[in-house]
Amino acid sequence: MNNLKGYFFFISAIILVVFYANGCTEEEPELTTSNRILADSILRTEIRFVIEEVDSLCQLTYQSTFDKAVDSISEVRLKEIEKYIPTR
């Protein structure tokens, strides 16, 4: 009788693992042609706003970023010059 309970528990555990493993995967819904067209038109409309927003952020930060880059490059070049031309 004890052997039968162990066998039943083993089979139940295997079945539970199989159902659990199969239950974790999600099926991707397939879009119909009309849904794809709708999604594409929404994307095209919204991407314009995203591009405008990113462009405006770039315009706001361009000058300060450019100035920092120029200062950094200037410092590196001055250090290279000082390395070859000793100062007093």
C-alpha positions in Angstrom: 0.0 0.0 0.0 2.9 2.4 0.8 4.5 1.6 -2.6 1.2 2.5 -4.3 1.1 5.9 -2.5 4.7 6.6 -3.6 3.9 5.6 -7.2 0.8 7.8 -7.2 2.7 10.8 -5.7 5.5 10.3 -8.4 3.0 10.3 -11.2 1.1 13.3 -9.8 4.4 15.2 -9.4 5.3 14.5 -13.1 1.9 15.6 -14.3 2.0 18.7 -12.2 5.5 19.6 -13.5 4.4 19.1 -17.1 1.3 21.2 -16.7 3.2 23.9 -14.9 6.0 24.1 -17.5 3.4 24.3 -20.3 1.4 26.9 -18.4 4.3 29.3 -18.1 4.6 30.0 -21.8 2.4 32.6 -23.3 1.2 32.4 -26.8 1.8 35.4 -28.9 -1.4 36.7 -30.4 -1.4 36.9 -34.1 -2.5 40.3 -35.5 -4.9 40.5 -38.3 -4.2 42.7 -41.3 -6.5 45.4 -40.0 -4.8 45.4 -36.6 -1.4 45.6 -38.2 -2.5 48.6 -40.3 -3.9 50.2 -37.2 -0.8 49.6 -35.1 1.4 51.0 -38.0 -0.7 54.1 -38.3 -0.6 54.7 -34.5 3.2 54.2 -34.5 3.6 56.6 -37.4 1.6 59.2 -35.6 3.3 58.8 -32.2 6.8 58.6 -33.5 6.5 62.1 -34.8 5.9 63.4 -31.3 8.8 61.4 -30.0 11.2 62.7 -32.6 10.1 66.3 -31.9 10.6 65.8 -28.2 14.1 64.3 -28.7 15.1 67.0 -31.1 14.0 69.8 -28.7 16.0 68.1 -25.9 19.0 67.9 -28.2 18.7 71.6 -29.0 18.5 72.5 -25.3 21.6 70.6 -24.4 23.7 71.0 -27.5 25.6 74.1 -26.7 26.6 73.1 -23.2 27.7 69.7 -24.3 29.6 71.2 -27.2 31.3 73.7 -24.9 32.3 70.9 -22.5 33.7 68.8 -25.3 35.8 71.7 -26.7 37.1 72.5 -23.2 38.1 68.9 -22.7 39.8 68.6 -26.0 41.6 71.9 -25.4 42.9 70.6 -22.0 44.2 67.4 -23.5 46.0 69.3 -26.3 47.5 71.8 -23.8 48.8 68.9 -21.7 50.4 67.3 -24.8 52.1 70.6 -25.7 53.3 71.1 -22.1 54.7 67.6 -22.2 56.9 68.4 -25.2 57.6 72.1 -24.4 58.7 72.4 -20.8 57.4 75.6 -19.1 59.3 77.5 -16.5 
